[in-house]
Amino acid sequence: MSTLNGEARRPGAPALVCMEHVLPQDVEWLWPGRIPRGKLTIIAGDPGLGKSYVVLDVIARVTRGALWPDQTRHDPRPWQRPTPGSALILTCEDGLGDTIRPRLDALGADVSKVVAMEGVHTGTDKIAHFTLDDVSPLRRAIESVPGCAVVMIDALSGFFGKTDSHNNVEVRAVLAELADLAEESYTAIIGVSHLSKSGSHARKSAHAVMGSLAFVAAPRAVWAIGADPDDPARRIMASVKMNVARPAPSWAYRIDDAGLHWEPTACDMECDQMLNGGQRGDDDRLTPAVKEAVSFLASELADGPVGAKEIQKRAREAGHSGATLQRAKERAGVVSLKTGMDGGWEWHWPGAEMFKNGAIDGD
C-alpha cells in the first residue's frame, strides 16, 4: 500500500491506504456462521470432552465435501456441489496410529486428503519438534498440501516454544502470525486449547480459555466445549466470541464407540450457563450493547492497563455510551487502579497484578 503523500517507501515510512480504494468483502466460511475461512479459530474444552474429536469431525466433513451438522453447505451457492478439501494436522497430544487415524476412520474421512506434520527435518535422521517461534515451516507445509482448507493445531500451547502462554504481548504476536498465515493461505486454522480453571468464582466466557487473555481477544472466533450439567454424556459447543458475524447458537453432540453424533437441532444453553453448572449468569440480563462493550474491553485491555480517560475516549469512538461502558466494566470485573500519589486512574483486566503500591479501586 502506498503512502497518501507520495513519500518514498523508505524504512519507517507509514504505509497508508485511502478507504475509497478498499473494496468491501464478505466473510467466507468453512462452516458457515461458526468457522471462518482465512481466519484463526480457537476451540477450548476440558480434558475428555471431545474437543479434538470435534475438529477431526470438521476435517472429515471437509475431505468428503459433506454437509455440516446444521445442514449448511461448504459453499453457500446451492447450485454448486461442495468440493472436498484437504487438511493438515499438527498434534502433540494424540498418537497418529492409535488415536488420530481410528477417529478419522470412524468419522468417515477420506484419509488420502489428510496430512500430518510430524516436525521439521534437521538434515540428519532426526526430526525436530516444530514450534510457532518460526511459522515458515508451517507455511511450506500448507503449500505442500493441495487444496488445504483447514489446519488443526492440537494443543496450540504445545507448539509455543519459547513463548510464555500467559504473556499477552507474546501470545498476541504468535497468534497474529497465525492469523496472517490463515489469511495468506485461505485456510481455516483451528487451535485446540484447554479451558481455564474455575477456582472459587463462576466462570465467565471472556476468561474461558486457559492462559493469556489474548487467546480470546486475538482470534476471530472462539468456541468452548463443556458437558451438559443435566446430562454429562451430552457435550455442548457454545460460542465464546464471534467477531465476523452474529454468534451462532450452541450445538450438542455425543460420543460413543461408533464415533461422534451431533444432535439434529441447536440447543438453547449459552456459554456462561454451560460453564457454571447450568446456572444462568448475569449475561442473561445483559443487553447486546453491554455484551459488545465487554468484548471491547477484553480486546482493549488484553495487552495491559489503559488510562481511564483514554479507554473512555476509545469507547465513545467505538459507539459505546458511558453508562454501557460502566456496566460492562462491572460485569467483566475490570479494576481501576491509581498510578501514583498524583497519578491518574488506569483500567486493568482482572487477573493482572493489582493493589500494589497502595493502589485502591476507583472510577
Order of alpha helices (4+ residues) and beta strands (2+ residues): beta-beta-beta-alpha-beta-alpha-beta-beta-beta-alpha-beta-alpha-beta-alpha-beta-beta-beta-beta-alpha-alpha-beta-alpha-alpha-beta-beta
